[in-house]
Amino acid sequence: MYRAVTRSIQVVVTPRFVADRSSPENNYFFWAYTVAITNNGGETVQLKTRHWRITDATGRRQEVRGAGVVGEEPVLKAGESFEYTSGVPLQTPSGFMFGTYGMVNSSGEHFDIEIPAFSLDSGDDGKRTLN
């Protein structure tokens, strides 16, 4: 579990390697990650955008920007949470991700909150024995 708090909004990420959706012999490694966003502040906020930075074990970096998450732009009143699960493939058995969510509060102020850096580790060290 990885955690960050910005302006009383907590983001917790729990990644897991998905072996049955991966194909190491084809350099395809897949992770699911669950994100829980909790508004511990006193104002209503809405998640409007996401910006991910994804880096594999060779240093290859992808950036993903878009509206909302999993097709939604959730509104979180004080004390409310939103949780979703998504996934990411890499060409290497490990890597990491981090980013920001673009938020807006009820008075129209836009601000970013941190998504903590989290490790993607398949446990596959790339060493295989040939039969």
Secondary structure by P-SEA (a helix, b strand, c coil): ccccccccbbbbbbbbbbcccccccccbbbbbbbbbbbccccbbbbbcbbbbbbbccccbbbbbbbcccccccccccccbbbbbccccccccccccccbbbbbbccccccccccccbbbbbcccccccccc
